[in-house]
Amino acid sequence: MSRTVKAYIGATIYDGQNLFEKHALMVGSDGQVSVQPQGALPQGCPRVAMDGGVIAPGFVDLQVNGGGGVMFNDDQSINALRSIAEAHATTGTCAILPTLITDTPEKTSAAIKAVEAAIAEKLPGIIGIHLEGPHLSIARKGAHDPNLIRAMTEDDLALMLDAAERIANVMVTVAPENTTLAQIKTMADAGIIVSLGHTDADLETCHAAFDAGARCVTHLFNAMSQLGNREPGLVGATLSRPEVYAGLIADAIHVHPDTMRIALAAKPKSERIFLVTDAMATAGSAIDRFSINGRDVFRKNQRLTLADGTLAGADLTMPRAVEVMMEAVGDDLSQAIKRATSTPVDLLREPGSLGGFSGMFPAVQYLKKGSSRPVVLS
């Protein structure tokens, strides 16, 4: 390691895999870090005493619709991506999949090109793209515009495959009602993260989609067929498949804490449930309203809703989601942070060094209970 410039002590340390007590985070002059027992610090090493809290890797969010007053659906440009990424960096998220919700083919193509250009410029925080729609179910549309929802065509599939050749991490949310099993298999074989969401499909159909290559579920419990006594739906299929990952909006609004707790108890490999913010333009911003496809969304009481009360994304930060998982759901510290760091990274085709202390800016952060603004340490 390079010459150490300081050692952070007095906080619990989580490095992406392990939890350390009574250890120090050693930060080198080149920004490299390591964890050492506090009693083994070099003599004369400058120390920074932290008042409890936790030192952790930067968060990774695979569902980010906007931030900093900007919606990706409104502006598919590098400048928009920069504003969104910078807004999420202020809340401790170092890497995002900018997410385009259901829109026109022209905007879908523009979004792919913008992300490709941002990655080519090495824009901090942009690691790929998430296309949430338009191949969804109108029956479970949520805040998506039903006029733009449609079946996947061969041209749509070709666009996805081309994107996967040029962008390492491409995630696509689809409903089996508007996507064939052959299309799901083709996308999965090309390295695309196929996620089921906004679907009313039954258990058998969902299992078939997983068998075809779908590996994930978008915002578990929300906008999908529910667990019933005779028909388990997508929720039941997800909880019964150990290999399937699932994003979770842990704001205690989209999903009740007891429901989250039951899901963790029911699912084999429950560590594959990871946190997403489903953030909108409000993230990192004081705005109280914005629009999606010409429809107003209102921010009030930590909720984002359309005029009819339909939830439209979440007014949530990753630190708050981690806090909810610990205090309301029952996760321990390491598991809650893992759901926002190394677990989503496991889904990526090219994770690089994300999820641990050698990740992208901000690689290491300091969090205290109740704070939505972590302090970047390196």
PAMARNU-267809 format. One line per field, with one value per residue (C-alpha): x negated, y negated, z negated; residue number from 0. Coordinates in Angstrom, 2 decimals. Example, Ala and Ser with C-alpha at 12.3 -4.5 7.8 and 13.67 -1.06 7.14 Angstrom:
% residues 2
c1	(-12.30  -13.67) .
c2	(4.50  1.06) .
c3	(-7.80  -7.14) .
seq	(0  1) .
***
This chain:
% residues 378
c1	(0.00  -1.13  -2.25  0.67  2.01  4.63  6.50  10.21  11.11  14.17  16.64  17.83  16.33  18.03  15.83  18.46  18.11  17.05  17.91  15.07  15.20  12.24  10.47  9.19  9.70  6.28  6.36  3.25  2.04  3.29  6.75  6.24  7.65  7.22  8.62  6.27  6.74  6.80  4.08  1.69  1.59  -1.87  -3.31  -2.66  0.05  2.56  5.91  9.42  11.83  15.37  18.36  19.72  21.56  20.35  17.77  18.95  18.50  20.49  23.98  25.02  28.55  29.94  33.18  32.75  35.27  33.93  32.37  31.25  34.53  34.05  35.97  34.10  37.34  37.28  33.64  31.49  28.18  24.80  25.56  28.75  26.91  24.27  26.92  28.64  25.40  24.17  27.48  27.25  23.58  24.65  26.65  23.82  24.61  21.47  22.91  26.30  28.21  30.07  33.58  35.87  39.46  41.95  41.56  41.29  38.78  37.04  36.47  35.35  32.73  31.64  31.27  29.04  26.85  26.57  25.45  22.97  21.48  21.38  19.50  17.08  16.38  16.00  18.71  18.56  21.40  22.85  22.32  25.04  28.74  32.05  34.98  38.16  40.66  42.40  43.00  45.13  48.67  51.33  53.09  50.08  48.93  48.56  47.48  46.42  48.34  50.70  50.66  46.95  47.04  46.69  45.41  41.72  41.05  38.05  36.81  37.06  35.13  32.44  32.06  31.58  29.01  27.10  27.08  25.67  22.78  21.83  22.81  21.56  24.51  27.96  31.02  34.47  37.75  40.40  43.74  44.21  47.54  45.71  42.45  41.97  39.89  37.65  37.02  36.21  33.77  32.10  31.59  30.32  27.90  26.54  25.74  28.74  30.14  33.77  36.05  39.75  42.00  45.25  46.86  50.04  48.59  49.43  46.97  46.44  45.73  43.25  41.41  41.16  39.66  37.10  36.25  35.75  33.16  34.85  32.70  34.37  37.64  38.27  39.48  40.77  44.48  45.15  46.94  47.06  49.30  49.50  49.19  52.65  54.02  54.59  52.39  48.94  48.24  44.88  44.39  44.72  42.48  39.80  39.86  39.66  36.64  33.31  31.38  33.65  32.68  35.25  35.11  36.99  38.18  37.64  39.32  42.03  44.55  44.32  44.05  45.04  42.10  43.92  44.33  40.63  39.81  42.03  40.35  36.89  38.01  39.65  37.05  34.12  30.99  32.84  29.58  30.45  33.08  31.36  32.31  33.34  34.58  36.74  35.75  37.31  36.31  36.84  33.73  31.11  33.53  36.06  38.66  42.17  43.54  42.43  43.99  43.86  45.06  47.10  48.66  47.90  46.30  46.61  44.19  45.80  45.19  42.31  44.58  44.57  48.00  49.98  53.09  55.18  52.93  51.00  47.45  44.98  41.50  40.16  38.92  36.16  32.40  30.20  29.23  32.94  33.57  30.71  32.12  35.60  34.15  32.36  34.91  38.24  37.45  34.73  31.65  28.33  25.94  23.80  26.77  28.57  25.51  24.77  28.21  27.14  23.59  22.30  25.68  26.73  23.16  23.48  26.10  23.87  22.12  19.07  19.04  15.47  14.43  17.84  19.35  16.18  13.61  11.91  15.02  15.81  16.22  17.30  15.58  15.73  18.29  19.19  22.82  24.53  28.03  30.70  28.45  29.21  25.93  22.95  19.47  17.06  13.76  11.90) .
c2	(0.00  -3.58  -5.93  -6.24  -9.75  -8.98  -6.28  -6.50  -4.96  -4.75  -3.42  0.03  0.97  3.03  3.73  5.31  8.79  8.61  6.50  5.20  3.79  2.07  1.73  -1.25  -2.24  -3.10  -5.60  -5.94  -9.01  -7.50  -6.87  -3.14  -1.73  1.25  2.40  3.04  3.78  0.52  1.78  2.36  -1.18  -2.52  -4.86  -8.48  -7.65  -10.55  -9.44  -10.72  -9.75  -9.00  -9.24  -5.74  -5.10  -2.86  -3.08  -1.27  -1.06  -3.34  -2.09  -0.56  -1.28  0.63  -1.40  -5.17  -7.08  -10.52  -12.90  -16.47  -17.73  -15.69  -12.72  -10.46  -10.17  -13.94  -14.34  -11.61  -13.47  -13.23  -16.41  -14.86  -11.70  -13.79  -15.65  -12.41  -10.66  -13.66  -13.91  -10.27  -10.61  -13.09  -10.27  -7.75  -5.97  -5.58  -3.62  -3.60  -2.11  -5.12  -3.83  -4.73  -3.85  -3.01  -5.43  -5.66  -3.69  -6.98  -7.81  -4.26  -4.49  -7.95  -6.70  -3.83  -6.19  -8.64  -5.93  -4.55  -8.05  -8.64  -5.40  -6.24  -9.55  -7.68  -9.75  -8.88  -6.73  -5.52  -1.76  -0.74  -1.16  0.22  0.21  0.66  1.22  0.67  4.44  4.67  5.61  2.90  4.75  3.99  0.75  -1.28  -4.78  -3.69  -5.24  -2.54  -4.22  -3.41  0.20  2.74  6.18  6.64  6.79  8.18  4.62  4.03  7.23  6.22  2.88  4.65  7.03  4.18  2.29  5.33  5.44  1.84  1.48  3.99  3.83  3.79  4.58  4.94  5.26  7.15  8.84  12.33  11.14  8.89  10.83  14.36  17.02  17.09  13.35  13.72  16.55  14.60  11.55  13.64  15.51  12.13  11.16  8.90  8.95  9.89  8.92  9.70  6.86  5.01  8.34  10.20  13.54  16.71  18.98  21.38  18.57  16.93  20.19  20.65  17.16  17.92  21.19  19.23  17.00  14.24  13.79  11.00  9.39  5.64  4.05  7.20  7.05  3.86  3.99  7.79  10.80  11.41  14.50  16.03  19.18  20.93  18.88  17.88  15.42  13.76  13.14  16.86  17.82  15.39  16.62  20.26  19.88  19.71  18.41  15.44  11.94  9.31  5.56  4.11  0.56  0.51  -2.76  -1.10  -2.68  -0.50  2.65  3.13  4.09  7.26  8.26  7.72  9.80  12.65  12.57  12.83  15.75  17.53  17.13  19.53  17.41  14.37  12.44  12.15  9.55  6.20  2.56  0.07  -3.49  -3.68  -7.34  -10.09  -13.69  -14.61  -12.72  -15.17  -18.00  -20.17  -20.11  -19.03  -18.09  -16.93  -15.15  -11.72  -11.49  -14.67  -13.59  -15.47  -13.66  -15.18  -14.88  -14.87  -13.05  -11.00  -9.77  -10.40  -9.99  -10.75  -12.90  -9.74  -8.58  -5.94  -5.60  -6.92  -5.89  -6.55  -9.48  -7.35  -7.38  -4.33  -5.30  -5.42  -2.05  -0.48  -2.00  -0.60  2.88  2.77  1.06  2.16  5.46  6.95  7.19  6.93  4.17  6.21  7.80  4.49  2.81  5.86  5.46  2.01  2.91  6.36  8.05  5.82  6.00  9.79  9.30  7.24  8.70  6.50  5.44  4.17  3.39  2.17  3.34  3.05  0.47  0.37  -0.78  -4.01  -7.44  -7.74  -4.44  -4.76  -6.63  -7.30  -6.99  -7.89  -6.89  -9.24  -10.96  -10.83  -12.59  -10.27  -11.75  -10.64  -9.47  -8.67) .
c3	(0.00  0.64  -2.14  -4.56  -5.02  -7.64  -9.54  -10.31  -13.67  -15.89  -13.30  -12.32  -8.94  -6.23  -3.18  -0.95  -2.43  -6.07  -9.11  -11.29  -14.81  -16.52  -13.20  -11.26  -7.64  -6.25  -3.38  -1.21  0.61  3.89  2.45  1.94  -1.27  -3.58  -6.91  -9.84  -13.54  -15.44  -17.77  -14.87  -13.49  -12.61  -15.19  -14.29  -11.77  -11.65  -13.00  -12.38  -15.15  -13.95  -16.25  -15.77  -12.50  -9.71  -6.93  -3.80  -0.03  2.26  3.04  6.38  7.62  10.60  10.94  11.19  13.30  12.49  10.02  9.56  11.02  14.23  15.61  18.04  20.06  20.59  21.53  23.05  22.99  21.31  19.36  18.00  17.01  15.29  13.26  12.29  11.27  9.29  7.43  6.37  5.42  2.72  1.10  1.26  4.52  6.61  9.55  11.24  14.13  15.56  16.13  19.01  18.26  21.01  23.91  27.70  29.82  30.62  26.97  26.23  28.96  27.78  24.20  25.30  27.32  24.41  22.00  24.51  24.95  21.19  20.61  23.42  21.68  18.35  16.75  13.02  11.82  15.15  15.51  17.97  18.69  17.44  19.88  17.83  20.59  22.95  23.21  20.06  19.09  19.17  16.34  14.09  15.69  12.49  13.53  17.04  19.93  21.30  24.71  25.06  23.81  26.63  27.56  28.33  32.06  33.87  34.36  30.60  29.95  32.45  30.67  27.32  28.75  30.39  27.10  25.32  27.78  27.01  23.34  20.79  18.41  19.99  17.89  19.44  17.53  19.47  18.92  20.38  21.79  24.26  24.70  26.04  24.35  27.41  27.07  23.37  24.12  26.92  24.69  21.79  24.05  25.19  21.59  21.00  17.47  18.13  15.26  14.95  13.84  14.44  15.22  14.33  15.46  13.55  11.77  14.66  17.11  14.72  14.16  17.91  18.26  15.55  17.28  20.51  18.86  16.86  13.74  11.81  10.74  10.77  7.49  5.79  4.81  6.76  10.15  10.40  9.85  6.11  3.92  3.67  2.12  5.47  7.79  6.44  9.28  9.88  6.16  5.45  8.37  7.18  3.61  4.70  7.03  5.14  8.16  8.90  7.76  6.85  6.43  3.45  2.77  -0.99  -1.90  -4.05  -1.65  1.45  -0.65  -4.31  -6.57  -7.66  -4.02  -3.42  -6.51  -5.31  -1.89  -3.43  -5.58  -2.63  0.09  0.38  0.74  -0.58  -0.25  3.45  2.60  3.19  2.69  5.35  4.93  8.08  7.78  9.84  10.64  6.99  5.82  4.59  5.32  3.48  6.27  5.27  8.70  12.14  15.11  16.76  20.36  19.86  16.54  13.32  10.38  6.91  4.00  0.57  -2.71  -1.24  1.57  5.30  6.87  10.00  9.58  9.02  6.17  8.14  6.83  9.40  8.34  4.86  2.81  1.30  0.72  0.26  -3.31  -4.19  -2.52  -4.49  -7.68  -6.98  -6.38  -9.71  -11.95  -10.48  -8.74  -10.95  -8.76  -10.53  -9.50  -7.13  -5.33  -4.89  -3.39  -1.25  0.33  1.52  2.56  3.44  4.10  7.01  8.30  8.52  11.24  13.51  16.54  15.97  12.30  12.32  8.76  7.60  4.34  2.28  1.25  4.64  6.49  8.31  6.69  3.97  3.21  -0.56  -2.62  -6.23  -7.33  -10.57  -11.63  -10.33  -7.79  -4.07  -3.19  -3.70  -3.92  -1.16  -2.62  0.62) .
seq	(0  1  2  3  4  5  6  7  8  9  10  11  12  13  14  15  16  17  18  19  20  21  22  23  24  25  26  27  28  29  30  31  32  33  34  35  36  37  38  39  40  41  42  43  44  45  46  47  48  49  50  51  52  53  54  55  56  57  58  59  60  61  62  63  64  65  66  67  68  69  70  71  72  73  74  75  76  77  78  79  80  81  82  83  84  85  86  87  88  89  90  91  92  93  94  95  96  97  98  99  100  101  102  103  104  105  106  107  108  109  110  111  112  113  114  115  116  117  118  119  120  121  122  123  124  125  126  127  128  129  130  131  132  133  134  135  136  137  138  139  140  141  142  143  144  145  146  147  148  149  150  151  152  153  154  155  156  157  158  159  160  161  162  163  164  165  166  167  168  169  170  171  172  173  174  175  176  177  178  179  180  181  182  183  184  185  186  187  188  189  190  191  192  193  194  195  196  197  198  199  200  201  202  203  204  205  206  207  208  209  210  211  212  213  214  215  216  217  218  219  220  221  222  223  224  225  226  227  228  229  230  231  232  233  234  235  236  237  238  239  240  241  242  243  244  245  246  247  248  249  250  251  252  253  254  255  256  257  258  259  260  261  262  263  264  265  266  267  268  269  270  271  272  273  274  275  276  277  278  279  280  281  282  283  284  285  286  287  288  289  290  291  292  293  294  295  296  297  298  299  300  301  302  303  304  305  306  307  308  309  310  311  312  313  314  315  316  317  318  319  320  321  322  323  324  325  326  327  328  329  330  331  332  333  334  335  336  337  338  339  340  341  342  343  344  345  346  347  348  349  350  351  352  353  354  355  356  357  358  359  360  361  362  363  364  365  366  367  368  369  370  371  372  373  374  375  376  377) .
***
